[in-house]
Amino acid sequence: MSIQTPARSADLRDTLRQMLAVLQEERHALAGLDLDMIMGCASSKTDLCGTLADVDHALVDEECRGLLEAARRLNEANRKVRNLIAANVSARLDALTGSAPLYRANAQVHRLRTA
């Protein structure tokens, strides 16, 4: 697949709409735990990021900024879902092995005190 940099604002908007569609597809794949679809989305996102890599900032108009913000929000939501799934898997594996986790990003446990 050849990667072409968008030459016009209309091309950039089309690429950003494609990215939004892939991010929506990824959201559905994560919800269904469809690994094949998740991997396909990852590949598509990589290709689209390559297309967007060298975009001239002059092409980013108001509509493009809106599409970029929507893509940013959706990507962040998908990232949080991926992290929740990974944390759930880690917790289940730890419970099955009966061992303490090897790594914790936040090792300090916060507990609520009851009065």
Secondary structure, 3 states (H helix, E strand, C coil): CCCCCCCCHHHHHHHHHHHHHHHHHHHHHHHHCCHHHHHHHHHHHHHHHHHHCCCCHHHCCHHHHHHHHHHHHHHHHHHHHHHHHHHHHHHHHHHHHCCCCCCCCCCCCCCCCCC
